[in-house]
Each structure stands twice: as C-alpha cells, then as structure tokens.
Amino acid sequence: MKNIFLFGECMVELLNVSSNTQLPQTLKQSFAGDVFNTAVYLKRVFFDTQVNLITAVGTDEFSSNMVEYFSQQNIETDFVYRSNDKIAGLYSIKTDSEGERTFTYWRENSAARDVMKFIDASEIEKMLHGDVFFFSGISLAVIRPEDRPKFWQMVEQLKAAGLSIIFDPNYRARMWNSVEEAQHEFDKAFCLSNIALPGIDDFKQLYNLTTAEAVIEFCKPYAFDELVIKNGEQGVVSVKNNVIQNIEITPVEHVVDTTSAGDSFNGVFISARTSGMNSFDAIKLASASAALVIQHQGAIVDSKPFQAFIDQELLSIIK
C-alpha cells in the first residue's frame, strides 16, 4: 500500500445558496481547502492508498466535526494536530451564473498557520517511511514566515529519504506580502520537487508568463521528473524525459462551480501515477474528473456519482 502525505489547510466553508436578492443570506456549511480537496479525490480513485493529511485545527465544535469529516472521507488523521488556543479558518463562497467564484476569508488566526510548531523530529521520522509528499503555494502562504525554514528542512529530509515531492504553485496574491516573497519561496519549492503541477494562471500572475512554452522554458533549470501544466480549455501539457505531450480535453458546456477543479485534477493525477498509470492516461483521467467536478456545486462532489464516473473512465482506459 502506498503511503501519501498532503500538507495544508482545511477550512470551514460557507456556501451562499440564496437568491441574489435574499436577505439575510442562506448559507450551507461544509469543509474544504485545496490540499484537503486533493486528498479526498486522491483517495477516491485508488482506495488501496493510505492518505494522510498534515494540518492543525482547534478543539472547538467546528474543528471536531472537521476531523470527523476527514475520517468519513477515509483520510488518516494521525497528523492532524489540535491547538488549544486557535480554531479552524473559515471562508464564504459565492458563485455567479458562469460558475466563477467570489471568496471572503477569515484565516489570520487559524490553527493551520501554526502547524509546524507541532512537528518535531519524532513526527518527521514517521513520515520518512512514506512514498509521496504533496504541498501547494497556499500551504506555503498559510504557515507563518518564521516557520518556513523548519518546513524546508522537513521537506529536504523527506526527499533525502526517497519520498517523491509534488508541488502545485496555486498562487494567491492576497496571501503574500509581496510578489518577491512568493517567488523566493516558490523557487525553493521548485528546487526540491520531483513533480510540479502548475496552472498557466499561476505563472501569469507571478511571472507574467502566458503560454505553456514560456512555462516550460522557465522550468528548464529545475530537475523535475515530470512537469504537468494545466491550461483550462486549452488542455494540458506534459513534459517528461524531455518529451513534450499536448493533451486535448473536452470543454465543459455548462459550468456550475469551478471550485476544486485544479484540486480534483491533482488528486486523481497523483493517485493514478502513484498506482502505476502512465502519464498520458493519468492526465486524461484527471482532466475528465475535473470536468465532472465543475458541473457540481461545492468543492467535494458526492462520492457515489463521482465513483461511478471514475469506474467508467477507468474501464475505458483499460480497454
């Protein structure tokens, strides 16, 4: 059984389900976060994988319900730490008629910002026996700047132990003090990563690069085993062993909610590749999964329709 670690934040999600004119607004409460979403979809594809979420929550009722939700999603909670003086972060989300999202966040004092304070040598020792360590640009932005050196030391130890390091830039400008700060931290991430899963939008905002070709050129100094560039309806570009593949996707005609599109892609791709699927088939499966997710409201699609869809897609790949 493969053992995968995902480092990041899960938050309390409040989804606006009101009509545009309804006041007070009606909100549906759930739990989501880019790395957590990735963990859920990763676990759903190939169940025979141990998926560990590394994060911190509080001792309040929301946090306790969140941890219970992790277990319901078959996510291991041995590395979910409890803060006595912080609580889980919270955000509200509203989608427009095109499925685009508007967020409002309350996370400055979330427990996840202090997660590195719970991780000592004994905790890292437990992770050294894993196979994959995944984190994102949001993971980096959430932890406190003074804790990042400790985080990078941990990643270096994990890579030296043979874990595959996978990074999704997932750049959010509002979470960083400056572009230069984000670029500095991302450079460290790129240097340590075996696989990078950027979106064109990340590079457009952070480096003013707007094409897959420009991103490939930018990434040449880094020793990635695999580079997978997500470019929306334009498809996905894969670079492995200096071979460039352009993988077309079928655009979705009716987008309901783009939340978790990239997260579901990441989870399915990582699960497929870790389970031995070739890169082309893993990207096709991940792209199809993301297309399904954005036709549903919320970050986490109900498991039954998602599983039925995945099973059908896997059968078509096997054939």
C-alpha positions as CSV (number, residue, x, y, z in Angstrom):
1,M,0.0,0.0,0.0
2,K,1.3,3.4,-1.0
3,N,1.6,6.0,1.8
4,I,0.9,9.6,0.8
5,F,1.3,12.8,2.9
6,L,-0.5,16.0,2.0
7,F,0.4,19.2,3.9
8,G,-2.0,22.1,4.1
9,E,-5.1,23.7,5.5
10,C,-8.8,22.6,5.6
11,M,-11.3,25.4,6.4
12,V,-14.9,25.7,7.4
13,E,-16.8,26.5,4.1
14,L,-19.9,28.6,4.0
15,L,-21.6,28.4,0.6
16,N,-24.1,31.0,-0.3
17,V,-27.2,29.2,-1.6
18,S,-29.5,32.3,-1.5
19,S,-31.1,34.0,-4.4
20,N,-29.4,37.2,-5.4
21,T,-31.9,39.4,-3.6
22,Q,-32.5,37.2,-0.5
23,L,-31.5,38.8,2.8
24,P,-30.4,37.5,5.2
25,Q,-28.5,35.1,3.1
26,T,-28.8,31.3,3.5
27,L,-25.5,29.5,3.9
28,K,-24.7,25.8,3.6
29,Q,-21.8,24.8,5.8
30,S,-19.2,22.2,4.7
31,F,-15.4,21.8,4.8
32,A,-12.8,22.4,2.1
33,G,-9.3,23.6,1.2
34,D,-7.1,23.0,-1.7
35,V,-4.9,20.3,-0.2
36,F,-7.8,18.6,1.6
37,N,-9.8,18.6,-1.6
38,T,-6.8,17.0,-3.3
39,A,-6.6,14.3,-0.6
40,V,-10.3,13.4,-0.9
41,Y,-10.1,12.9,-4.7
42,L,-6.8,11.1,-4.4
43,K,-8.3,8.6,-2.0
44,R,-11.4,8.0,-4.1
45,V,-9.7,6.8,-7.2
46,F,-7.4,4.1,-5.9
47,F,-8.7,3.2,-2.5
48,D,-5.7,1.0,-1.6
49,T,-3.7,4.0,-0.7
50,Q,-3.0,5.5,2.7
51,V,-3.8,9.2,2.5
52,N,-2.5,11.3,5.4
53,L,-3.5,15.0,5.9
54,I,-0.9,17.1,7.8
55,T,-2.7,20.1,9.3
56,A,-3.8,21.7,12.6
57,V,-7.3,22.5,13.9
58,G,-8.7,23.7,17.2
59,T,-10.7,22.0,19.9
60,D,-13.9,23.7,19.1
61,E,-17.0,22.0,17.7
62,F,-16.3,23.0,14.1
63,S,-12.8,21.6,14.4
64,S,-14.1,18.3,15.9
65,N,-16.7,18.0,13.2
66,M,-14.0,18.7,10.6
67,V,-11.8,15.8,11.9
68,E,-14.8,13.5,11.9
69,Y,-15.4,14.5,8.3
70,F,-11.8,13.6,7.4
71,S,-12.4,10.1,8.7
72,Q,-15.7,9.9,6.8
73,Q,-13.7,10.6,3.7
74,N,-11.2,7.9,4.6
75,I,-8.4,10.4,5.3
76,E,-6.0,9.4,8.0
77,T,-5.9,11.8,11.0
78,D,-2.7,10.8,12.8
79,F,-1.1,14.0,11.6
80,V,-4.0,16.3,12.4
81,Y,-2.8,18.3,15.4
82,R,-5.1,20.1,17.9
83,S,-4.4,23.7,19.0
84,N,-5.7,24.8,22.4
85,D,-5.9,28.5,21.6
86,K,-6.6,28.6,17.8
87,I,-9.6,27.4,15.7
88,A,-10.0,26.3,12.1
89,G,-10.1,29.0,9.4
90,L,-13.3,29.9,7.7
91,Y,-14.3,31.2,4.3
92,S,-17.5,32.1,2.4
93,I,-18.0,31.5,-1.3
94,K,-20.5,32.7,-3.8
95,T,-20.7,31.6,-7.5
96,D,-22.0,33.6,-10.4
97,S,-24.0,32.3,-13.4
98,E,-20.8,31.3,-15.1
99,G,-19.6,29.2,-12.2
100,E,-16.9,31.8,-11.2
101,R,-16.3,32.3,-7.5
102,T,-16.0,35.1,-5.0
103,F,-14.4,34.3,-1.7
104,T,-14.2,36.0,1.7
105,Y,-11.7,34.6,4.2
106,W,-11.2,34.6,8.0
107,R,-8.0,32.7,8.5
108,E,-5.4,35.0,10.0
109,N,-5.5,33.2,13.4
110,S,-6.3,29.7,12.1
111,A,-4.6,26.8,13.8
112,A,-3.2,25.6,10.5
113,R,-0.9,28.6,10.5
114,D,0.9,27.1,13.5
115,V,1.1,23.5,12.2
116,M,4.9,23.4,12.1
117,K,5.0,24.1,15.9
118,F,3.5,20.6,16.3
119,I,6.0,18.8,14.1
120,D,9.2,17.6,15.8
121,A,11.9,15.1,14.9
122,S,9.7,12.2,16.0
123,E,6.8,13.3,13.8
124,I,9.1,13.7,10.8
125,E,10.6,10.2,11.5
126,K,7.1,8.8,11.0
127,M,6.8,10.5,7.6
128,L,10.1,9.2,6.3
129,H,8.5,5.8,5.6
130,G,6.1,7.4,3.1
131,D,6.1,7.4,-0.7
132,V,4.8,10.9,-1.6
133,F,4.7,14.4,0.0
134,F,2.4,16.9,-1.6
135,F,2.0,20.6,-0.8
136,S,0.9,23.8,-2.6
137,G,1.5,27.5,-2.8
138,I,-1.4,28.0,-0.4
139,S,0.3,25.6,2.1
140,L,3.4,27.8,2.0
141,A,1.4,31.1,2.3
142,V,-0.6,29.8,5.3
143,I,2.3,28.8,7.6
144,R,3.9,31.7,9.4
145,P,7.1,33.1,7.7
146,E,9.2,32.3,10.8
147,D,8.2,28.6,10.5
148,R,9.2,28.2,6.8
149,P,12.9,27.4,7.4
150,K,11.7,24.4,9.6
151,F,9.3,23.4,6.8
152,W,12.0,23.4,4.2
153,Q,14.3,21.3,6.5
154,M,11.5,18.8,6.8
155,V,11.0,18.6,3.0
156,E,14.7,18.2,2.5
157,Q,14.7,15.2,4.9
158,L,11.7,13.7,3.2
159,K,13.3,14.0,-0.2
160,A,16.6,12.5,1.0
161,A,14.6,9.6,2.4
162,G,13.2,8.9,-1.1
163,L,9.7,10.4,-1.0
164,S,8.5,11.9,-4.2
165,I,7.9,15.7,-3.6
166,I,5.0,17.1,-5.6
167,F,4.2,20.8,-5.7
168,D,1.3,22.8,-7.1
169,P,2.1,26.5,-7.1
170,N,-1.6,27.6,-6.6
171,Y,-0.6,31.2,-6.2
172,R,-3.0,33.6,-4.3
173,A,-1.6,37.1,-4.3
174,R,-3.6,38.3,-1.3
175,M,-1.9,35.7,0.9
176,W,1.7,37.0,0.3
177,N,3.4,40.2,1.5
178,S,4.9,40.7,-2.0
179,V,5.4,39.0,-5.3
180,E,9.1,38.8,-4.5
181,E,8.4,36.8,-1.3
182,A,6.2,34.3,-3.2
183,Q,8.8,33.9,-5.9
184,H,11.5,33.3,-3.3
185,E,9.5,30.5,-1.6
186,F,8.4,29.0,-4.9
187,D,12.0,28.8,-6.1
188,K,12.8,26.6,-3.1
189,A,9.7,24.5,-3.8
190,F,10.7,24.0,-7.5
191,C,14.3,23.1,-6.5
192,L,13.0,20.3,-4.2
193,S,10.1,19.0,-6.3
194,N,10.1,15.8,-8.3
195,I,6.8,16.7,-9.9
196,A,5.3,20.2,-10.5
197,L,1.6,20.7,-11.3
198,P,1.3,24.4,-12.2
199,G,-1.5,26.2,-13.9
200,I,-0.9,28.9,-16.5
201,D,-2.8,31.4,-14.3
202,D,-0.2,30.9,-11.6
203,F,2.7,31.8,-13.9
204,K,0.7,34.6,-15.5
205,Q,0.2,36.3,-12.2
206,L,3.6,35.6,-10.6
207,Y,6.0,35.7,-13.6
208,N,4.0,37.3,-16.4
209,L,4.3,34.2,-18.5
210,T,1.2,33.4,-20.5
211,T,2.0,30.3,-22.6
212,A,2.9,26.7,-21.9
213,E,6.0,27.1,-24.0
214,A,7.1,30.0,-21.7
215,V,6.5,28.0,-18.6
216,I,8.5,25.1,-20.0
217,E,11.4,27.4,-20.7
218,F,11.2,28.9,-17.2
219,C,11.2,25.4,-15.6
220,K,14.3,24.1,-17.5
221,P,16.8,24.9,-14.7
222,Y,14.8,22.7,-12.3
223,A,15.3,19.0,-12.2
224,F,11.7,17.9,-12.4
225,D,11.0,14.2,-13.2
226,E,7.7,15.4,-14.6
227,L,6.1,18.8,-15.3
228,V,2.3,19.0,-15.9
229,I,0.9,22.4,-17.0
230,K,-2.8,22.9,-16.6
231,N,-4.2,25.4,-19.1
232,G,-8.0,25.3,-18.8
233,E,-9.9,24.6,-22.0
234,Q,-6.6,24.8,-23.9
235,G,-5.7,21.4,-22.5
236,V,-2.7,20.0,-20.5
237,V,0.9,20.0,-21.4
238,S,3.2,17.3,-20.0
239,V,7.0,17.3,-20.0
240,K,8.7,14.0,-19.0
241,N,12.2,12.9,-20.1
242,N,12.4,16.0,-22.3
243,V,9.4,14.7,-24.3
244,I,6.5,17.3,-24.6
245,Q,3.0,16.0,-24.9
246,N,-0.1,18.2,-25.6
247,I,-3.2,16.5,-24.2
248,E,-6.5,17.9,-25.5
249,I,-9.6,18.0,-23.3
250,T,-13.3,18.3,-24.0
251,P,-14.5,21.7,-22.8
252,V,-17.5,21.7,-20.4
253,E,-20.5,23.4,-21.8
254,H,-22.3,24.1,-18.6
255,V,-20.0,25.1,-15.7
256,V,-21.8,25.2,-12.3
257,D,-18.9,25.9,-9.9
258,T,-15.1,25.9,-10.7
259,T,-14.2,25.4,-7.1
260,S,-11.8,22.5,-6.7
261,A,-11.2,22.0,-10.5
262,G,-7.4,22.0,-10.0
263,D,-7.6,20.2,-6.7
264,S,-9.5,17.3,-8.2
265,F,-7.1,17.1,-11.1
266,N,-4.2,17.0,-8.7
267,G,-5.7,14.3,-6.5
268,V,-6.7,12.0,-9.4
269,F,-3.4,12.5,-11.2
270,I,-1.3,11.8,-8.2
271,S,-3.3,8.7,-7.3
272,A,-3.1,7.4,-10.9
273,R,0.6,8.0,-11.3
274,T,1.4,6.6,-7.8
275,S,-0.6,3.5,-8.7
276,G,1.5,2.9,-11.9
277,M,-0.7,4.5,-14.6
278,N,1.3,6.2,-17.4
279,S,1.3,10.0,-17.6
280,F,-0.9,10.3,-20.6
281,D,-3.7,8.2,-19.2
282,A,-3.4,9.8,-15.7
283,I,-3.8,13.2,-17.3
284,K,-6.8,12.1,-19.3
285,L,-8.4,10.6,-16.2
286,A,-7.6,13.7,-14.1
287,S,-9.0,16.1,-16.7
288,A,-12.2,14.1,-17.0
289,S,-12.6,14.1,-13.3
290,A,-12.1,17.9,-13.1
291,A,-14.7,18.3,-15.8
292,L,-17.2,16.4,-13.7
293,V,-16.4,18.3,-10.6
294,I,-17.1,21.7,-12.1
295,Q,-20.5,20.6,-13.2
296,H,-21.5,20.3,-9.5
297,Q,-21.8,22.8,-6.7
298,G,-19.1,22.9,-4.0
299,A,-15.6,21.6,-3.6
300,I,-16.4,18.0,-2.8
301,V,-18.8,16.1,-5.2
302,D,-20.9,13.4,-3.6
303,S,-19.0,10.1,-3.6
304,K,-21.5,7.9,-5.4
305,P,-21.8,9.8,-8.8
306,F,-18.0,10.6,-8.7
307,Q,-17.1,6.9,-8.1
308,A,-19.5,5.7,-10.8
309,F,-17.9,8.2,-13.2
310,I,-14.3,7.2,-12.3
311,D,-15.1,3.5,-12.6
312,Q,-16.5,4.1,-16.1
313,E,-13.4,6.1,-17.1
314,L,-11.0,3.5,-15.7
315,L,-12.8,0.8,-17.8
316,S,-12.4,2.8,-20.9
317,I,-8.7,3.3,-20.2
318,I,-8.1,-0.4,-19.5
319,K,-9.8,-1.3,-22.8
